[in-house]
């Protein structure tokens, strides 16, 4: 009876912290930490996802480190056998200067062409849980970064698992306010290009952010002048944005 009451009061039934992270990297993931981008083409679990990972070998033991999960946009034009490479929304976090200042695990999962993050919520959640169980992650500093459909996936994941993430950055990709407002706990810095579609710029994203801000003043929106849909340099790759994200911690 108490658990049912709790669900009714909170509005989401699967909200719980991530499992405790190990002090050292697991044997399963040890070969994937090479100080360069490493491709894991086949999912490591039956409900997992293929992914790219970047981490310095020094992160395998000792102190725990932040985890950034990067969600890409739709791949409708991708071929079935095409190798999906790390995108700039992921590699910007591993550039020499940025990574030296904030060493971390950066993971870019991906789904098959014509998919969408909204179609595989349980699979994405299981993948994130698997990362936390196998990498020495600072669970107070797990972050989401998403572009376009990945931005949508970021909002939905933050609402689905409000106790997992310390902060997020999104570029484009708004969702319906009814799906997320009142369910998200993390601060979010959202971005969109001034010349992106009217639906993105003038209606959905500002409306979403306005409602989120009514619940949490830490949510903010920047509209990039004279920019289109993929203004990554001004947003996700902006050093000030990256610094802001790493400053976010769970209590």
C-alpha positions in Angstrom: 0.0 0.0 0.0 2.8 2.4 0.9 4.6 1.7 -2.4 1.5 2.4 -4.4 0.9 5.6 -2.5 4.5 6.7 -3.2 4.1 6.0 -6.9 0.9 8.1 -7.0 2.6 11.0 -5.2 5.8 11.0 -7.3 4.3 10.4 -10.7 6.9 7.8 -11.8 7.2 4.2 -10.8 10.8 3.3 -11.7 12.6 6.3 -10.0 15.5 4.9 -8.0 19.2 5.8 -7.8 21.7 3.9 -9.9 23.4 0.9 -8.3 26.7 1.4 -6.5 29.6 1.7 -8.9 32.8 -0.4 -8.5 36.2 0.9 -7.4 37.9 -0.6 -10.4 36.7 -1.3 -14.0 35.2 -4.7 -14.6 37.0 -7.3 -16.7 34.1 -6.9 -19.3 35.0 -3.3 -19.9 38.8 -3.4 -19.3 39.8 -3.8 -22.9 37.6 -0.9 -23.9 39.6 1.7 -22.0 42.5 2.6 -24.2 42.9 6.4 -24.0 41.2 6.6 -27.5 37.7 6.0 -28.9 37.0 2.3 -28.9 34.0 0.7 -30.7 31.9 -2.0 -29.1 29.9 -3.1 -32.1 27.9 -5.8 -30.4 25.9 -5.1 -27.2 27.5 -6.7 -24.2 24.2 -7.8 -22.7 21.0 -9.1 -24.3 19.2 -5.8 -23.5 22.2 -3.5 -24.2 23.3 -1.3 -27.1 26.3 -1.0 -29.3 28.5 2.0 -28.3 31.7 4.0 -28.6 33.6 4.7 -25.4 36.5 7.0 -24.6 38.4 6.9 -21.3 42.0 7.4 -20.2 43.6 4.2 -18.8 44.2 6.1 -15.5 40.5 6.0 -14.9 40.3 2.2 -14.4 41.0 2.3 -10.7 41.3 4.6 -7.7 39.2 7.7 -7.8 35.8 7.6 -9.4 35.1 9.9 -12.4 32.2 11.6 -14.2 30.2 9.8 -16.9 28.8 11.6 -19.9 26.3 9.7 -22.0 25.8 11.3 -25.5 22.6 10.7 -27.4 22.8 11.2 -31.2 20.1 12.4 -33.6 18.1 10.3 -36.0 19.9 8.1 -38.5 17.2 7.7 -41.1 19.6 7.9 -44.0 22.1 5.5 -42.6 22.8 2.1 -44.2 22.3 -1.0 -42.2 26.0 -2.1 -42.3 27.4 1.4 -42.1 29.9 1.9 -39.2 28.5 4.6 -37.0 31.4 6.8 -35.7 31.7 9.1 -32.7 30.1 12.4 -33.5 31.3 15.9 -32.7 28.8 16.1 -29.8 30.8 13.3 -28.2 34.4 14.0 -29.4 34.3 17.6 -28.2 34.4 16.3 -24.6 37.6 14.3 -25.3 39.6 17.1 -27.0 43.1 17.4 -25.3 42.5 20.6 -23.3 38.9 19.8 -22.3 39.8 16.2 -21.3 42.8 17.2 -19.3 40.7 19.6 -17.2 37.9 17.1 -16.8 38.9 13.5 -17.2 35.8 11.4 -17.5 34.1 8.4 -19.2 32.4 9.5 -22.4 30.0 7.0 -24.0 28.0 7.3 -27.2 25.5 4.5 -27.5 23.6 4.1 -30.8 20.6 2.4 -32.3 19.9 1.0 -35.7 18.8 3.3 -38.6 15.3 4.6 -38.5 15.2 4.2 -34.7 14.5 6.8 -32.1 15.4 7.0 -28.4 11.7 7.3 -27.5 11.2 3.8 -28.9 13.8 2.1 -26.7 13.5 3.6 -23.2 13.9 0.3 -21.3 16.9 -0.6 -23.4 18.6 2.7 -22.9 18.0 2.6 -19.1 19.4 -0.9 -18.9 22.5 0.2 -20.8 23.1 3.1 -18.5 22.7 0.8 -15.5 25.2 -1.6 -17.0 27.8 1.2 -17.4 27.4 2.2 -13.7 27.9 -1.4 -12.6 31.1 -1.9 -14.7 32.9 1.5 -14.6 34.3 3.4 -11.6 31.8 6.2 -12.0 31.1 9.1 -9.7 27.4 8.6 -9.4 26.9 12.1 -8.2 28.2 13.3 -11.6 26.4 11.3 -14.4 25.4 13.6 -17.2 23.3 13.5 -20.4 24.0 15.3 -23.6 21.7 15.1 -26.6 21.3 16.6 -30.1 18.0 16.6 -32.1 16.3 13.3 -31.4 19.0 12.8 -28.8 17.8 16.0 -27.2 14.3 14.5 -27.1 15.8 11.3 -25.6 17.6 13.4 -23.0 14.4 15.1 -21.8 12.5 11.8 -21.7 15.3 10.0 -19.9 15.7 12.7 -17.3 11.9 12.4 -16.6 12.0 8.6 -16.5 15.0 8.4 -14.2 15.1 11.7 -12.2 17.5 10.4 -9.6 20.3 9.3 -11.9 21.6 12.5 -13.5 23.3 15.6 -12.2 22.7 17.7 -15.2 22.2 17.8 -19.0 22.8 19.8 -22.2 20.4 19.6 -25.1 20.5 21.0 -28.6 17.2 21.2 -30.4 14.8 18.2 -29.8 11.9 19.5 -27.7 9.2 17.1 -26.4 5.7 17.5 -25.2 5.7 19.3 -21.8 3.1 16.8 -20.4 5.7 14.1 -20.7 8.4 15.7 -18.6 7.2 18.7 -16.6 7.2 18.0 -12.9 9.2 14.8 -13.4 12.7 16.2 -14.0 15.1 17.0 -11.1 18.3 17.8 -13.0 19.4 21.3 -14.2 19.3 21.6 -18.0 20.9 24.0 -20.4 19.0 23.9 -23.7 20.0 25.4 -27.0 18.5 25.9 -30.4 19.5 27.8 -33.6 17.7 31.0 -34.5 17.1 29.6 -38.0 16.0 26.2 -36.9 12.5 25.2 -37.9 9.7 27.5 -36.6 8.3 24.5 -34.7 11.6 24.0 -32.9 12.5 27.6 -32.2 9.3 29.6 -31.9 6.9 27.1 -30.4 7.9 23.9 -28.8 11.3 24.4 -27.2 10.7 27.8 -25.6 7.3 26.6 -24.4 8.8 23.5 -22.9 11.6 25.4 -21.2 9.2 28.0 -19.8 7.1 25.2 -18.1 10.2 23.5 -16.8 11.5 26.8 -15.4 8.3 27.2 -13.5 9.4 24.1 -11.6 13.1 24.7 -11.5 14.9 28.0 -12.1 18.1 26.1 -13.0 16.7 25.2 -16.4 17.7 27.7 -19.1 17.5 28.2 -22.9 19.8 30.0 -25.3 18.8 30.7 -28.9 21.9 30.9 -31.1 21.7 33.9 -33.6 22.0 33.1 -37.3 22.4 29.4 -36.6 20.5 26.4 -37.9 19.7 23.0 -36.5 23.2 21.7 -35.7 24.9 24.7 -34.0 27.1 22.4 -31.9 30.1 24.7 -31.8 28.1 27.4 -30.0 26.4 25.1 -27.6 27.6 21.6 -26.7 31.2 22.4 -27.7 31.3 25.7 -25.9 33.9 25.6 -23.1 31.6 27.6 -20.8 28.8 25.1 -21.3 31.1 22.2 -20.6 32.4 23.9 -17.5 28.8 24.5 -16.3 27.9 20.8 -16.8 30.9 19.5 -14.8 30.0 21.9 -12.0 26.6 20.1 -11.5 26.5 17.5 -8.7 23.8 15.4 -7.2 23.3 16.1 -3.4 
